[in-house]
Amino acid sequence: MHRCAIVSVGDELLDGRVPDTNSDYITTKLSSLGLEVGLRVVVGDDQDKVRDTITWVMEASDMVIVTGGLGPTDDDITREAVADALDSRLERNEDLERLIEALFEKMGREMAPSNLKQADLVAGAIPLTARLGTAPGQWIERDDKYLVLMPGVPREMKNMMSADVLPRLDERLQEKNRKSSVSLHIAAKPESEIGELVHAELANMQDINVSYRARPGQIEVRLSSWNAQQLSGAAAIVRESLAEWLVAEGDATLEGNLGRELRSRGLSLAVAESCTGGMVGERITRVPGSSDYFNGGIIAYTYRAKQDLLGVSNDLLKEKGAVNEEVAMAMAQGVKERLNAGIGIAITGVAGPGSGGEKEPVGTIAFGIATREGMSSWKYRLPGDREMVREAASTVALALTYFYLRGGAK
């Protein structure tokens, strides 16, 4: 099952009205099982085109996942197209028919007869339960190949993928060779420098595939190999080389790891934000239970707000400007005191597109941390447009705090 493909069906995807987030999610989940997606295709709601697409994609792949086109309307034609592509037929599943009728009765809604087309399965298909909607999926096996049909609504697809598809795949992979992978998430270090370091460390390991996925302020280094023992050795080498900037592995997140560090030390955190406008606080509170260690944040965008809300002196702001490490430390100390936290962190900078009267170039961000033991500061020049700079700044702020707690970021 080495060759995987994803086919996304829908006019709204083809013309760009709706982004194809399903394919990203599926690719990530397949990767967690050691499966690589080599092909992703978007096709409109045209039965002949969907049929032809399924035909050639099946020829080129060992596994194909199709999303979309399983609903009750006239443009939901995936079932028919797949049956044609497999030279098969559709069969009405009486159990599914009763489930759909019962669902509408439970909702107190009159059911249009067209809804029952969702009970039509390709001959020999195994139905996949629709827990969050009315459109069941289908699991089809033909000649040692797998074809999976799932609804296009993201929340329905994700539920079906996690509850039904991944367990079935994992079971079938137990007796097959699978490609293993390790993902290391690195922050606050340029991609070019990471690439050079990894290349140098793994120069003599030919069976290791290395790929990179960049997001503002953070890089995912993904190592994969059919040789699990060699992969383990390569991962250990890269992990040690990048330890200073490593913020998470696998499905773990920087926000979650930072929360664990704070909780284990019995520390509370407060955030003072300027150019990021609350992004850091929002990311911290994505983690369930973050109220255990996150006291809150203050957005102080103007000079006056920095003075009134955080106690930064007017003289310091006039002398240094807002994009300054001393100002960042004063902001961190101010939010720490005002929100009664063990640690205060601060971000102030120029996100662009203009400088806003500051002397520093666009992308310059100052960071400060204040603790009971003292204060530290850093200054970074971050690339990209305004939103990229802001997102990168929020990542770097979290990463610097994480590094500081682990004894780094001195």
C-alpha positions as CSV (number, residue, x, y, z in Angstrom):
1,M,0.0,0.0,0.0
2,H,2.8,2.3,-1.0
3,R,1.0,4.6,-3.5
4,C,-1.9,6.7,-2.0
5,A,-4.0,9.3,-3.7
6,I,-6.8,11.6,-2.7
7,V,-9.6,12.7,-5.0
8,S,-11.7,15.7,-3.9
9,V,-15.1,16.1,-5.6
10,G,-17.0,19.4,-5.8
11,D,-17.4,22.4,-8.1
12,E,-16.9,24.7,-5.1
13,L,-13.4,23.2,-4.6
14,L,-12.5,23.4,-8.3
15,D,-13.4,27.1,-8.7
16,G,-11.8,28.1,-5.5
17,R,-14.8,29.1,-3.5
18,V,-14.0,26.6,-0.8
19,P,-10.4,25.5,0.1
20,D,-9.6,21.8,0.0
21,T,-8.8,21.4,3.7
22,N,-9.9,17.7,3.6
23,S,-6.9,16.7,1.6
24,D,-4.5,18.3,4.0
25,Y,-6.1,16.5,6.9
26,I,-6.2,13.1,5.2
27,T,-2.5,13.5,4.1
28,T,-1.5,14.2,7.7
29,K,-3.4,11.2,9.1
30,L,-2.1,8.8,6.4
31,S,1.4,10.0,7.2
32,S,0.9,9.0,10.8
33,L,0.5,5.4,9.6
34,G,3.6,5.7,7.5
35,L,1.6,6.1,4.2
36,E,2.6,8.8,1.7
37,V,0.2,10.6,-0.6
38,G,1.8,10.9,-4.0
39,L,-1.2,12.4,-5.8
40,R,-4.1,14.8,-5.0
41,V,-6.7,15.6,-7.6
42,V,-9.7,18.0,-7.5
43,V,-12.6,17.3,-9.9
44,G,-16.0,19.0,-10.4
45,D,-19.5,17.6,-10.0
46,D,-19.4,15.9,-13.4
47,Q,-20.2,12.2,-13.4
48,D,-18.2,11.3,-16.5
49,K,-15.1,13.3,-15.3
50,V,-15.3,11.8,-11.8
51,R,-15.6,8.3,-13.4
52,D,-12.6,8.9,-15.6
53,T,-10.6,10.4,-12.8
54,I,-11.3,7.5,-10.5
55,T,-10.3,5.0,-13.3
56,W,-6.8,6.5,-13.9
57,V,-6.1,7.3,-10.3
58,M,-6.9,3.7,-9.3
59,E,-4.5,2.4,-12.0
60,A,-1.7,4.5,-10.6
61,S,-2.4,4.0,-6.9
62,D,-2.7,1.2,-4.2
63,M,-5.2,3.3,-2.2
64,V,-7.6,6.1,-3.2
65,I,-9.6,8.2,-0.8
66,V,-12.5,10.1,-2.4
67,T,-14.3,12.9,-0.5
68,G,-17.5,14.7,-1.6
69,G,-20.5,13.9,-3.7
70,L,-22.2,11.5,-1.3
71,G,-25.2,13.7,-0.4
72,P,-28.8,13.5,-1.6
73,T,-28.9,16.1,-4.3
74,D,-28.7,15.8,-8.1
75,D,-25.0,17.0,-8.1
76,D,-24.0,14.3,-5.7
77,I,-22.7,11.8,-8.2
78,T,-19.7,10.1,-6.7
79,R,-21.5,6.8,-6.0
80,E,-22.6,6.5,-9.6
81,A,-19.3,7.5,-10.9
82,V,-17.4,5.0,-8.8
83,A,-19.7,2.2,-9.7
84,D,-19.1,3.0,-13.4
85,A,-15.3,3.2,-12.9
86,L,-15.3,-0.2,-11.3
87,D,-17.7,-1.7,-13.9
88,S,-20.0,-2.4,-10.9
89,R,-23.5,-1.4,-9.8
90,L,-25.3,0.3,-6.9
91,E,-27.3,-1.7,-4.5
92,R,-29.8,-0.3,-1.9
93,N,-28.8,-1.2,1.6
94,E,-31.9,-1.7,3.7
95,D,-30.2,-1.2,7.0
96,L,-28.9,2.2,5.9
97,E,-32.3,3.0,4.5
98,R,-33.9,2.4,7.9
99,L,-31.2,4.4,9.6
100,I,-31.7,7.4,7.4
101,E,-35.5,7.3,7.8
102,A,-35.1,7.0,11.6
103,L,-32.7,10.0,11.7
104,F,-35.2,12.2,10.0
105,E,-38.0,11.0,12.3
106,K,-35.9,11.7,15.3
107,M,-35.2,15.3,14.0
108,G,-39.0,15.7,13.4
109,R,-38.4,16.6,9.8
110,E,-40.1,15.3,6.7
111,M,-37.7,13.3,4.5
112,A,-37.5,14.0,0.8
113,P,-37.3,10.6,-1.1
114,S,-34.0,11.7,-2.6
115,N,-32.3,11.2,0.8
116,L,-32.6,7.5,0.3
117,K,-30.0,7.5,-2.5
118,Q,-27.5,7.8,0.3
119,A,-28.3,4.2,1.2
120,D,-27.0,3.1,-2.2
121,L,-23.7,1.2,-2.0
122,V,-21.3,0.0,-4.7
123,A,-21.7,-3.7,-4.9
124,G,-19.5,-5.4,-2.2
125,A,-18.8,-2.1,-0.4
126,I,-18.7,-2.0,3.4
127,P,-20.7,1.0,4.8
128,L,-18.9,3.5,7.0
129,T,-21.1,5.0,9.7
130,A,-22.3,8.6,9.3
131,R,-22.3,9.8,12.9
132,L,-22.5,13.5,12.3
133,G,-24.6,13.6,9.1
134,T,-26.8,11.5,6.8
135,A,-24.2,10.4,4.2
136,P,-22.5,7.1,5.0
137,G,-19.1,6.4,3.6
138,Q,-18.0,3.3,1.7
139,W,-15.0,1.0,2.0
140,I,-14.2,-0.9,-1.2
141,E,-11.5,-3.5,-1.8
142,R,-10.6,-4.6,-5.4
143,D,-7.6,-6.6,-6.4
144,D,-5.5,-5.8,-3.3
145,K,-6.4,-2.1,-3.8
146,Y,-8.5,0.1,-1.5
147,L,-11.0,2.7,-2.4
148,V,-12.6,4.8,0.4
149,L,-15.6,7.2,-0.1
150,M,-16.3,9.8,2.5
151,P,-18.5,12.9,2.8
152,G,-17.1,16.2,1.8
153,V,-18.3,18.1,4.9
154,P,-15.0,18.5,6.9
155,R,-16.4,17.6,10.4
156,E,-18.2,14.5,9.0
157,M,-15.1,13.4,7.1
158,K,-12.8,13.9,10.0
159,N,-15.1,11.9,12.3
160,M,-15.3,9.0,9.8
161,M,-11.6,9.1,9.1
162,S,-10.7,8.8,12.8
163,A,-13.4,6.4,13.8
164,D,-13.5,4.0,10.8
165,V,-10.9,4.5,8.1
166,L,-7.7,4.8,10.2
167,P,-8.5,1.7,12.4
168,R,-9.2,-0.4,9.3
169,L,-6.0,0.8,7.6
170,D,-4.0,0.2,10.7
171,E,-5.3,-3.4,10.9
172,R,-4.5,-4.1,7.3
173,L,-1.0,-2.6,7.6
174,Q,-0.1,-4.9,10.5
175,E,0.8,-7.7,8.1
176,K,2.4,-5.4,5.4
177,N,5.6,-3.4,5.3
178,R,4.9,0.2,6.3
179,K,7.1,3.3,5.9
180,S,7.9,4.8,9.3
181,S,8.3,8.5,9.9
182,V,9.4,10.9,12.6
183,S,8.4,14.6,12.7
184,L,10.4,17.2,14.6
185,H,9.1,20.7,15.0
186,I,11.7,23.4,15.2
187,A,11.1,27.1,16.0
188,A,13.0,30.4,16.0
189,K,15.6,29.1,13.5
190,P,15.7,29.8,9.7
191,E,14.8,26.9,7.4
192,S,18.0,27.3,5.4
193,E,20.2,26.8,8.5
194,I,18.1,23.8,9.6
195,G,18.4,22.3,6.1
196,E,22.2,22.7,6.1
197,L,22.5,21.1,9.5
198,V,20.3,18.1,8.8
199,H,22.0,17.6,5.4
200,A,25.4,17.5,7.1
201,E,24.3,15.1,9.8
202,L,22.6,12.6,7.5
203,A,25.0,12.8,4.5
204,N,25.9,9.2,4.8
205,M,22.4,7.8,5.3
206,Q,21.0,7.2,1.9
207,D,17.8,5.3,3.0
208,I,16.5,8.3,4.9
209,N,14.1,10.7,3.1
210,V,13.9,14.2,4.5
211,S,11.2,16.7,3.9
212,Y,10.4,20.2,5.3
213,R,7.2,22.0,5.9
214,A,7.5,25.7,6.7
215,R,5.1,27.8,8.7
216,P,5.9,31.3,10.0
217,G,8.4,30.9,12.8
218,Q,8.4,27.1,12.7
219,I,9.7,24.3,10.5
220,E,8.6,20.7,10.5
221,V,11.5,18.3,9.7
222,R,10.0,15.0,8.6
223,L,12.3,11.9,8.4
224,S,10.9,8.7,6.8
225,S,12.3,5.3,5.8
226,W,11.4,1.7,5.2
227,N,14.2,0.8,7.6
228,A,12.8,1.5,11.0
229,Q,16.1,0.9,12.8
230,Q,18.0,3.3,10.6
231,L,15.2,5.8,11.0
232,S,15.5,5.6,14.7
233,G,19.2,6.3,14.5
234,A,18.8,9.2,12.1
235,A,16.1,10.7,14.3
236,A,18.3,10.5,17.4
237,I,21.1,12.3,15.5
238,V,18.9,15.1,14.2
239,R,17.1,15.4,17.5
240,E,20.4,16.0,19.3
241,S,21.6,18.4,16.7
242,L,18.4,20.5,16.8
243,A,17.7,20.1,20.5
244,E,18.3,23.8,21.2
245,W,15.3,24.7,18.9
246,L,13.1,21.6,19.2
247,V,9.6,22.5,20.5
248,A,7.6,19.4,19.7
249,E,7.5,16.0,18.1
250,G,4.9,14.1,16.1
251,D,1.4,15.4,16.9
252,A,2.5,17.3,20.0
253,T,2.3,21.1,19.8
254,L,4.5,24.0,21.1
255,E,1.5,25.4,23.0
256,G,0.8,22.0,24.7
257,N,4.5,21.4,25.6
258,L,4.8,25.0,27.0
259,G,1.7,24.3,29.1
260,R,3.2,21.1,30.5
261,E,6.4,22.9,31.4
262,L,4.5,25.6,33.3
263,R,2.3,23.2,35.1
264,S,5.1,20.9,36.1
265,R,6.9,23.9,37.7
266,G,3.8,25.4,39.3
267,L,4.3,28.6,37.3
268,S,1.7,31.0,36.0
269,L,2.1,33.1,32.8
270,A,0.9,36.5,31.6
271,V,1.3,38.0,28.2
272,A,1.8,41.6,27.0
273,E,1.2,42.0,23.3
274,S,1.6,44.9,20.9
275,C,2.0,43.9,17.2
276,T,0.5,40.4,17.7
277,G,-2.7,41.8,19.0
278,G,-3.7,38.9,21.2
279,M,-2.4,36.0,19.0
280,V,-0.2,34.6,21.7
281,G,-2.9,34.5,24.3
282,E,-5.3,32.9,21.8
283,R,-2.8,30.1,21.0
284,I,-2.1,29.5,24.7
285,T,-5.9,29.1,25.4
286,R,-6.2,26.5,22.6
287,V,-4.9,24.0,25.1
288,P,-7.6,22.5,27.3
289,G,-6.9,23.3,31.0
290,S,-4.7,26.3,30.2
291,S,-6.5,28.2,32.9
292,D,-4.3,26.2,35.3
293,Y,-1.3,28.3,34.3
294,F,-2.4,31.2,32.1
295,N,-3.5,34.3,34.1
296,G,-4.3,36.4,31.1
297,G,-3.0,39.0,28.7
298,I,-2.9,42.7,28.0
299,I,-2.9,44.2,24.4
300,A,-1.0,47.5,24.6
301,Y,-0.7,48.8,21.0
302,T,0.0,52.5,21.5
303,Y,2.7,54.3,23.5
304,R,-0.1,55.5,25.8
305,A,-1.5,52.0,26.4
306,K,2.0,50.7,27.2
307,Q,2.4,53.5,29.8
308,D,-1.1,53.3,31.3
309,L,-1.6,49.5,31.2
310,L,1.9,48.2,31.7
311,G,3.7,51.0,33.5
312,V,6.4,51.5,30.7
313,S,8.0,54.9,31.3
314,N,7.3,57.7,28.9
315,D,11.0,58.6,28.9
316,L,12.0,55.1,27.9
317,L,9.6,55.0,25.0
318,K,10.7,58.4,23.8
319,E,14.4,57.5,24.0
320,K,14.3,54.0,22.6
321,G,11.0,53.7,20.7
322,A,8.5,50.9,21.0
323,V,10.6,48.3,19.1
324,N,13.3,47.9,21.7
325,E,14.5,45.1,24.0
326,E,14.4,47.3,27.1
327,V,10.8,48.3,26.3
328,A,9.9,44.6,25.8
329,M,11.4,43.8,29.2
330,A,9.5,46.6,30.9
331,M,6.3,45.4,29.3
332,A,7.0,41.9,30.5
333,Q,7.7,43.1,34.0
334,G,4.5,45.2,33.9
335,V,2.2,42.4,32.9
336,K,3.8,40.0,35.3
337,E,3.1,42.4,38.2
338,R,-0.4,43.5,37.1
339,L,-1.7,40.0,36.5
340,N,0.2,38.5,39.4
341,A,2.0,35.9,37.4
342,G,5.2,34.0,37.9
343,I,6.4,34.8,34.3
344,G,5.6,37.7,32.1
345,I,6.4,37.7,28.4
346,A,6.1,40.6,25.9
347,I,6.1,41.2,22.2
348,T,6.6,44.5,20.5
349,G,7.6,45.2,16.9
350,V,6.9,46.4,13.4
351,A,4.7,44.0,11.5
352,G,4.3,46.2,8.5
353,P,3.5,47.2,5.8
354,G,4.7,50.6,7.1
355,S,7.0,51.3,10.0
356,G,4.4,53.3,12.0
357,G,7.0,55.9,12.7
358,E,9.5,53.5,14.3
359,K,13.1,53.5,13.2
360,E,13.4,49.8,12.9
361,P,12.7,48.0,9.6
362,V,9.5,46.0,9.0
363,G,9.7,42.6,10.6
364,T,11.8,43.7,13.6
365,I,10.3,42.2,16.8
366,A,11.6,42.6,20.3
367,F,10.7,40.0,23.0
368,G,11.0,40.2,26.7
369,I,10.6,37.8,29.6
370,A,10.4,38.7,33.3
371,T,10.6,36.2,36.1
372,R,11.3,36.3,39.8
373,E,15.0,35.8,39.0
374,G,15.3,38.6,36.5
375,M,14.7,39.6,32.9
376,S,15.9,38.6,29.5
377,S,15.3,40.0,26.0
378,W,15.9,39.2,22.3
379,K,15.4,40.9,19.0
380,Y,14.5,39.1,15.7
381,R,14.1,40.1,12.1
382,L,11.2,38.1,10.7
383,P,10.4,37.8,7.0
384,G,7.1,37.9,5.2
385,D,4.0,40.1,4.9
386,R,2.1,41.5,7.9
387,E,0.2,38.4,8.8
388,M,3.3,36.2,8.4
389,V,5.3,38.4,10.6
390,R,2.6,38.4,13.3
391,E,2.2,34.7,13.2
392,A,5.9,34.1,13.3
393,A,6.2,36.6,16.2
394,S,3.6,34.7,18.2
395,T,5.5,31.4,17.5
396,V,8.8,32.8,18.5
397,A,7.4,34.3,21.7
398,L,6.0,30.9,22.8
399,A,9.2,29.2,21.7
400,L,11.5,31.6,23.6
401,T,9.4,31.0,26.7
402,Y,9.6,27.3,26.3
403,F,13.4,27.4,25.8
404,Y,13.8,29.7,28.8
405,L,12.0,27.2,31.0
406,R,14.2,24.4,29.8
407,G,17.3,26.3,30.5
408,G,18.0,27.6,27.0
409,A,17.3,30.9,25.2
410,K,19.9,32.6,27.4
